[in-house]
Amino acid sequence: MTRAVRGSLIAAAVTLIATTAPAQTVPNWDAVIAAAKREGQVVVYSTYMSPKTHQAVGDAFEKKYGIRVELLQGRGEIRERVRIEQASGRYLGDVLHTAITVAVRARDENHSLQQLGPMPSLARLKPEFKRRADDYMAPIFTINYGILVNTRLVKPGEQPQGWQDLLDPKWKGKILADDPRASGGGRVMFHMTYDKFGRAFQEKLATQELAFARDYQESVRRVARGEYPIYVPFILSEAANLRGLPVTYVVPREGVTYGSYASTILKNPPHPNAARLMADFYLSDEAQAVYARSGHGITIMDLAEKLPPEIERLANAPPLVDEDFTRIDEMFAHAREIYK
Protein backbone atom coordinates (compact mmCIF):
# COMPACT_ATOMS: atom_id res chain seq x y z
CA MET A 1 0.00 0.00 0.00
CA THR A 2 1.31 3.42 -0.98
CA ARG A 3 -0.23 6.23 1.07
CA ALA A 4 -0.12 9.98 0.58
CA VAL A 5 1.29 9.73 -2.93
CA ARG A 6 3.58 12.69 -3.33
CA GLY A 7 7.17 13.67 -3.98
CA SER A 8 8.99 15.00 -7.00
CA LEU A 9 7.28 14.77 -10.37
CA ILE A 10 9.12 13.08 -13.17
CA ALA A 11 9.75 16.39 -14.87
CA ALA A 12 10.23 15.05 -18.36
CA ALA A 13 6.97 13.18 -18.15
CA VAL A 14 4.75 16.13 -17.54
CA THR A 15 6.44 19.26 -18.90
CA LEU A 16 3.69 20.83 -21.00
CA ILE A 17 3.67 23.67 -23.47
CA ALA A 18 1.68 26.68 -22.44
CA THR A 19 -1.38 26.13 -24.60
CA THR A 20 -4.44 24.68 -22.92
CA ALA A 21 -6.42 22.06 -24.81
CA PRO A 22 -10.16 22.75 -25.12
CA ALA A 23 -12.53 21.03 -22.73
CA GLN A 24 -16.27 20.94 -22.41
CA THR A 25 -17.88 23.60 -20.23
CA VAL A 26 -19.59 21.91 -17.30
CA PRO A 27 -21.96 24.01 -15.16
CA ASN A 28 -20.84 24.45 -11.54
CA TRP A 29 -17.50 22.73 -12.15
CA ASP A 30 -15.76 25.46 -10.14
CA ALA A 31 -18.03 24.51 -7.25
CA VAL A 32 -16.94 20.89 -7.61
CA ILE A 33 -13.30 21.97 -7.42
CA ALA A 34 -13.93 24.12 -4.36
CA ALA A 35 -15.80 21.31 -2.59
CA ALA A 36 -13.05 18.84 -3.50
CA LYS A 37 -10.44 21.11 -1.94
CA ARG A 38 -12.48 21.25 1.26
CA GLU A 39 -12.60 17.44 1.31
CA GLY A 40 -8.81 17.54 1.12
CA GLN A 41 -8.08 14.02 -0.08
CA VAL A 42 -9.09 11.29 -2.50
CA VAL A 43 -8.60 7.54 -2.10
CA VAL A 44 -7.72 5.66 -5.30
CA TYR A 45 -7.90 1.88 -5.64
CA SER A 46 -5.98 0.57 -8.65
CA THR A 47 -5.56 -2.89 -10.15
CA TYR A 48 -2.73 -1.56 -12.32
CA MET A 49 0.66 -2.20 -10.73
CA SER A 50 2.59 0.84 -11.91
CA PRO A 51 4.19 2.90 -9.12
CA LYS A 52 5.91 5.17 -11.65
CA THR A 53 2.75 6.38 -13.39
CA HIS A 54 0.66 6.45 -10.20
CA GLN A 55 3.30 8.53 -8.43
CA ALA A 56 3.61 11.07 -11.22
CA VAL A 57 -0.15 11.43 -11.76
CA GLY A 58 -0.80 11.68 -8.01
CA ASP A 59 1.89 14.29 -7.56
CA ALA A 60 0.56 16.35 -10.47
CA PHE A 61 -2.98 16.24 -9.05
CA GLU A 62 -1.79 17.33 -5.60
CA LYS A 63 0.35 20.08 -7.10
CA LYS A 64 -2.56 21.45 -9.13
CA TYR A 65 -5.33 21.22 -6.52
CA GLY A 66 -3.63 20.81 -3.15
CA ILE A 67 -5.61 17.59 -2.59
CA ARG A 68 -3.82 14.59 -1.13
CA VAL A 69 -3.97 11.31 -3.04
CA GLU A 70 -3.99 8.03 -1.14
CA LEU A 71 -3.33 4.98 -3.29
CA LEU A 72 -3.87 1.28 -2.79
CA GLN A 73 -2.59 -1.02 -5.54
CA GLY A 74 -3.36 -4.68 -6.04
CA ARG A 75 -5.06 -7.10 -8.37
CA GLY A 76 -7.61 -9.60 -7.11
CA GLU A 77 -7.35 -8.20 -3.61
CA ILE A 78 -8.61 -4.81 -4.83
CA ARG A 79 -11.69 -6.37 -6.39
CA GLU A 80 -12.37 -8.28 -3.17
CA ARG A 81 -11.84 -5.17 -1.06
CA VAL A 82 -14.36 -3.25 -3.16
CA ARG A 83 -16.86 -6.10 -2.88
CA ILE A 84 -16.52 -6.26 0.90
CA GLU A 85 -16.75 -2.48 1.38
CA GLN A 86 -19.84 -2.21 -0.79
CA ALA A 87 -21.54 -5.20 0.85
CA SER A 88 -20.81 -4.01 4.38
CA GLY A 89 -21.61 -0.35 3.78
CA ARG A 90 -18.16 0.66 5.04
CA TYR A 91 -17.15 2.94 2.20
CA LEU A 92 -13.46 3.87 2.15
CA GLY A 93 -12.50 4.09 -1.53
CA ASP A 94 -13.38 6.92 -3.90
CA VAL A 95 -11.97 6.06 -7.33
CA LEU A 96 -11.46 2.67 -8.95
CA HIS A 97 -8.66 2.82 -11.54
CA THR A 98 -8.83 -0.48 -13.41
CA ALA A 99 -9.06 -2.39 -16.68
CA ILE A 100 -12.34 -1.82 -18.47
CA THR A 101 -13.05 -5.55 -18.25
CA VAL A 102 -12.95 -5.25 -14.45
CA ALA A 103 -14.95 -2.02 -14.50
CA VAL A 104 -17.70 -3.70 -16.53
CA ARG A 105 -18.01 -6.44 -13.92
CA ALA A 106 -18.02 -3.87 -11.11
CA ARG A 107 -20.81 -2.00 -12.89
CA ASP A 108 -22.98 -4.91 -14.04
CA GLU A 109 -22.35 -7.74 -11.57
CA ASN A 110 -21.36 -6.13 -8.30
CA HIS A 111 -23.19 -2.84 -8.87
CA SER A 112 -20.37 -1.08 -7.03
CA LEU A 113 -20.01 1.97 -9.28
CA GLN A 114 -21.91 5.24 -9.43
CA GLN A 115 -22.26 7.54 -12.40
CA LEU A 116 -19.39 9.90 -13.16
CA GLY A 117 -21.61 12.85 -13.89
CA PRO A 118 -20.60 15.60 -16.34
CA MET A 119 -16.84 16.14 -16.53
CA PRO A 120 -15.06 18.75 -18.69
CA SER A 121 -12.42 16.43 -20.12
CA LEU A 122 -14.83 13.83 -21.51
CA ALA A 123 -15.13 16.00 -24.62
CA ARG A 124 -11.44 15.36 -25.33
CA LEU A 125 -11.78 11.61 -25.86
CA LYS A 126 -10.79 10.25 -29.26
CA PRO A 127 -13.84 8.94 -31.16
CA GLU A 128 -12.87 5.29 -30.69
CA PHE A 129 -12.69 5.78 -26.92
CA LYS A 130 -15.75 7.99 -26.72
CA ARG A 131 -17.65 4.98 -28.11
CA ARG A 132 -16.50 2.95 -25.12
CA ALA A 133 -17.14 5.58 -22.46
CA ASP A 134 -20.45 5.52 -20.65
CA ASP A 135 -22.08 7.04 -17.59
CA TYR A 136 -19.90 4.91 -15.30
CA MET A 137 -16.43 4.85 -16.88
CA ALA A 138 -14.03 6.81 -19.05
CA PRO A 139 -11.06 5.17 -20.85
CA ILE A 140 -7.84 6.87 -19.73
CA PHE A 141 -4.99 4.88 -21.31
CA THR A 142 -4.26 1.64 -23.13
CA ILE A 143 -1.71 -1.12 -22.86
CA ASN A 144 -0.79 -1.69 -26.50
CA TYR A 145 0.59 -4.90 -27.98
CA GLY A 146 2.84 -5.39 -30.98
CA ILE A 147 5.54 -7.76 -32.22
CA LEU A 148 8.99 -8.41 -30.70
CA VAL A 149 11.79 -9.43 -33.08
CA ASN A 150 15.35 -10.69 -32.49
CA THR A 151 17.56 -8.45 -34.65
CA ARG A 152 20.35 -11.03 -34.91
CA LEU A 153 18.03 -13.65 -36.34
CA VAL A 154 15.86 -11.38 -38.51
CA LYS A 155 17.30 -8.71 -40.77
CA PRO A 156 15.53 -5.31 -40.86
CA GLY A 157 14.09 -5.85 -44.34
CA GLU A 158 12.70 -9.25 -43.37
CA GLN A 159 10.96 -8.26 -40.14
CA PRO A 160 7.18 -8.75 -40.05
CA GLN A 161 5.43 -5.40 -40.22
CA GLY A 162 1.96 -6.54 -39.31
CA TRP A 163 -0.18 -9.36 -37.96
CA GLN A 164 -0.80 -10.78 -41.44
CA ASP A 165 2.93 -11.14 -41.98
CA LEU A 166 3.02 -13.77 -39.24
CA LEU A 167 1.32 -16.14 -41.71
CA ASP A 168 4.42 -16.23 -43.95
CA PRO A 169 5.56 -19.89 -44.16
CA LYS A 170 9.12 -18.86 -43.27
CA TRP A 171 7.98 -18.27 -39.67
CA LYS A 172 6.62 -21.78 -39.20
CA GLY A 173 7.86 -23.13 -35.86
CA LYS A 174 9.61 -19.82 -35.11
CA ILE A 175 6.95 -17.83 -33.25
CA LEU A 176 6.69 -17.74 -29.46
CA ALA A 177 3.25 -16.56 -28.35
CA ASP A 178 1.14 -15.97 -25.27
CA ASP A 179 -1.42 -18.73 -24.91
CA PRO A 180 -4.78 -17.48 -26.27
CA ARG A 181 -6.63 -20.08 -24.19
CA ALA A 182 -5.78 -18.19 -20.98
CA SER A 183 -6.41 -14.63 -19.80
CA GLY A 184 -3.78 -12.11 -20.83
CA GLY A 185 -2.26 -10.63 -23.95
CA GLY A 186 -2.70 -13.83 -25.91
CA ARG A 187 -6.45 -13.78 -25.33
CA VAL A 188 -6.62 -10.12 -26.35
CA MET A 189 -4.59 -10.73 -29.52
CA PHE A 190 -6.70 -13.75 -30.47
CA HIS A 191 -9.98 -11.91 -29.91
CA MET A 192 -9.04 -8.77 -31.80
CA THR A 193 -7.36 -10.47 -34.76
CA TYR A 194 -10.31 -12.87 -34.96
CA ASP A 195 -12.69 -9.91 -35.13
CA LYS A 196 -10.54 -8.06 -37.67
CA PHE A 197 -9.42 -10.87 -39.98
CA GLY A 198 -11.86 -13.68 -39.26
CA ARG A 199 -11.51 -17.28 -38.14
CA ALA A 200 -9.50 -18.20 -41.25
CA PHE A 201 -6.62 -16.02 -40.01
CA GLN A 202 -6.41 -17.93 -36.74
CA GLU A 203 -6.72 -21.30 -38.44
CA LYS A 204 -3.84 -20.43 -40.76
CA LEU A 205 -1.80 -19.04 -37.86
CA ALA A 206 -2.31 -22.34 -36.03
CA THR A 207 -0.54 -24.14 -38.90
CA GLN A 208 2.54 -22.05 -38.07
CA GLU A 209 3.05 -24.31 -35.05
CA LEU A 210 3.22 -21.53 -32.44
CA ALA A 211 5.06 -22.27 -29.20
CA PHE A 212 2.84 -21.11 -26.34
CA ALA A 213 4.05 -19.62 -23.05
CA ARG A 214 2.39 -17.91 -20.09
CA ASP A 215 5.36 -16.10 -18.54
CA TYR A 216 5.66 -12.73 -20.24
CA GLN A 217 9.06 -11.71 -18.88
CA GLU A 218 10.58 -15.10 -19.64
CA SER A 219 9.21 -14.97 -23.18
CA VAL A 220 10.97 -11.67 -23.79
CA ARG A 221 14.20 -13.13 -22.42
CA ARG A 222 13.88 -16.21 -24.64
CA VAL A 223 13.64 -14.06 -27.76
CA ALA A 224 16.59 -11.93 -26.59
CA ARG A 225 18.62 -15.14 -26.11
CA GLY A 226 17.78 -16.21 -29.64
CA GLU A 227 15.56 -19.19 -28.83
CA TYR A 228 12.88 -17.72 -31.10
CA PRO A 229 13.07 -14.88 -33.65
CA ILE A 230 9.55 -13.58 -32.90
CA TYR A 231 7.32 -13.13 -29.87
CA VAL A 232 3.69 -11.98 -29.88
CA PRO A 233 2.05 -10.04 -28.46
CA PHE A 234 4.71 -7.76 -26.99
CA ILE A 235 3.68 -5.03 -24.52
CA LEU A 236 4.89 -1.88 -26.25
CA SER A 237 5.14 0.10 -23.01
CA GLU A 238 8.05 -2.23 -22.13
CA ALA A 239 10.09 -0.95 -25.07
CA ALA A 240 12.32 1.21 -22.85
CA ASN A 241 13.48 -1.94 -21.05
CA LEU A 242 14.92 -3.39 -24.26
CA ARG A 243 17.93 -1.06 -24.48
CA GLY A 244 21.12 -3.03 -25.04
CA LEU A 245 19.31 -6.21 -26.06
CA PRO A 246 19.41 -7.64 -29.62
CA VAL A 247 15.69 -7.09 -30.08
CA THR A 248 13.35 -4.50 -31.54
CA TYR A 249 9.61 -3.99 -31.55
CA VAL A 250 7.15 -3.54 -34.40
CA VAL A 251 3.95 -1.50 -34.23
CA PRO A 252 1.74 -3.53 -36.59
CA ARG A 253 0.65 -1.68 -39.70
CA GLU A 254 -2.96 -2.79 -39.32
CA GLY A 255 -3.20 -1.47 -35.76
CA VAL A 256 -2.33 -2.63 -32.26
CA THR A 257 -4.21 -5.04 -30.06
CA TYR A 258 -4.72 -3.50 -26.66
CA GLY A 259 -6.46 -3.38 -23.31
CA SER A 260 -8.02 -0.17 -21.98
CA TYR A 261 -7.95 1.15 -18.43
CA ALA A 262 -10.67 3.41 -17.11
CA SER A 263 -11.43 5.79 -14.29
CA THR A 264 -14.60 5.05 -12.34
CA ILE A 265 -16.17 6.26 -9.10
CA LEU A 266 -17.18 3.81 -6.41
CA LYS A 267 -20.65 4.01 -4.91
CA ASN A 268 -21.00 6.29 -1.90
CA PRO A 269 -17.45 7.68 -2.01
CA PRO A 270 -16.37 9.46 1.20
CA HIS A 271 -14.91 12.28 -0.93
CA PRO A 272 -17.43 12.59 -3.79
CA ASN A 273 -16.21 15.86 -5.26
CA ALA A 274 -12.53 14.91 -5.07
CA ALA A 275 -13.48 11.61 -6.71
CA ARG A 276 -15.06 13.39 -9.69
CA LEU A 277 -12.12 15.77 -9.94
CA MET A 278 -9.65 12.87 -9.92
CA ALA A 279 -11.65 10.91 -12.51
CA ASP A 280 -11.59 13.98 -14.76
CA PHE A 281 -7.89 14.65 -14.08
CA TYR A 282 -6.88 11.33 -15.64
CA LEU A 283 -7.84 12.92 -18.98
CA SER A 284 -5.81 16.08 -18.34
CA ASP A 285 -2.64 17.03 -20.23
CA GLU A 286 -0.59 16.30 -17.12
CA ALA A 287 -1.86 12.75 -16.64
CA GLN A 288 -1.99 11.85 -20.32
CA ALA A 289 1.60 13.02 -20.78
CA VAL A 290 2.67 10.65 -17.98
CA TYR A 291 0.98 7.73 -19.71
CA ALA A 292 2.39 8.70 -23.11
CA ARG A 293 5.96 8.96 -21.89
CA SER A 294 5.60 5.60 -20.19
CA GLY A 295 4.85 4.00 -23.56
CA HIS A 296 1.09 3.67 -23.10
CA GLY A 297 -1.57 4.64 -25.57
CA ILE A 298 -3.45 7.81 -24.70
CA THR A 299 -7.16 8.39 -25.11
CA ILE A 300 -7.45 12.15 -25.76
CA MET A 301 -7.14 13.74 -29.18
CA ASP A 302 -5.58 17.08 -28.30
CA LEU A 303 -2.62 16.60 -25.96
CA ALA A 304 -0.94 19.97 -25.66
CA GLU A 305 2.58 18.62 -25.23
CA LYS A 306 4.68 17.98 -28.32
CA LEU A 307 6.00 14.44 -27.87
CA PRO A 308 9.20 13.00 -29.37
CA PRO A 309 8.40 11.12 -32.61
CA GLU A 310 8.83 7.62 -31.22
CA ILE A 311 6.79 8.39 -28.10
CA GLU A 312 4.12 9.96 -30.33
CA ARG A 313 4.06 6.79 -32.44
CA LEU A 314 3.42 4.62 -29.39
CA ALA A 315 1.00 7.00 -27.69
CA ASN A 316 -1.23 7.33 -30.75
CA ALA A 317 -0.87 3.89 -32.29
CA PRO A 318 -4.14 3.10 -34.10
CA PRO A 319 -6.29 0.35 -32.54
CA LEU A 320 -6.91 -2.78 -34.60
CA VAL A 321 -10.61 -2.96 -33.63
CA ASP A 322 -12.89 -1.76 -30.86
CA GLU A 323 -12.84 -3.79 -27.67
CA ASP A 324 -15.73 -6.21 -27.20
CA PHE A 325 -16.34 -7.56 -23.69
CA THR A 326 -19.52 -9.44 -24.53
CA ARG A 327 -17.87 -12.42 -26.26
CA ILE A 328 -14.85 -13.33 -24.13
CA ASP A 329 -16.14 -16.82 -23.27
CA GLU A 330 -17.01 -17.38 -26.92
CA MET A 331 -13.47 -16.44 -27.93
CA PHE A 332 -11.96 -18.80 -25.36
CA ALA A 333 -14.06 -21.58 -26.90
CA HIS A 334 -12.83 -20.70 -30.41
CA ALA A 335 -9.21 -20.63 -29.22
CA ARG A 336 -9.56 -24.08 -27.65
CA GLU A 337 -11.05 -25.42 -30.86
CA ILE A 338 -8.33 -24.01 -33.09
CA TYR A 339 -5.29 -24.52 -30.84
CA LYS A 340 -5.80 -28.05 -29.54
C-alpha angles and dihedrals in degrees: 000000000000113000131192094012106214143118133104118345118234091253097203091052098059109024102130133190115246099257117101118221115232119261133184117270109243118192114244093006090136087058090053090053092048092049091047091054090052090052087055101199145044127206115217124195113197133184089192112095101213115125091175097059095036091052094049095045092045092049092049091050092050091046092052100042107016089236119137118235119213114194134197117185128193143114122232091003091062092054090049092047091053091048093051094046093049094045094048096042091235099131115193106145126076108181129031111206105190150127113294089240088061092043091054091055091046089052101041106027107028096026088215099139132083127204118279094223122209113330126181097227097055088085089064096064117119111248094253091055095040086061089059098044118094140167091289107040144029123199109238106174142348136228102224126205130208140149128297117209132189105231094204093056099037123046118222094252092051099049116118110253099192146012093270090058089066087073092067107120091230089073095056109133091002103091123094111199142177110256109261091202091071133057115273140061093328091059091048093049092047093049096047097043089046090054093045102040104018134237092299090068092056093044091053091044089054089060087061087075097234118204108227126214135170101200108087099191093047091049091056090049092049092055091046089052090052099248089128131013094216137038126185137228101018119187102239094204086068091063093103089061092061097073111130094016123112092244139095135188131235125211100213114244093227093054138277128281109230151164122232128221122207142196115234136169121234119230115271096005114195089225103037099168094044087048092056091045092051093047089053093044092063086071094050125111090251096055096038091052089055091053093045095051090048090060097257127133114254126220104210124086101212111048106171096212119089105230127206110264097254093046089048090052092054096040094053101032107150116249118243093222139337116280116259118197096175097077106042094118090047090053092049088054092051091048092052090050095050100037103045 
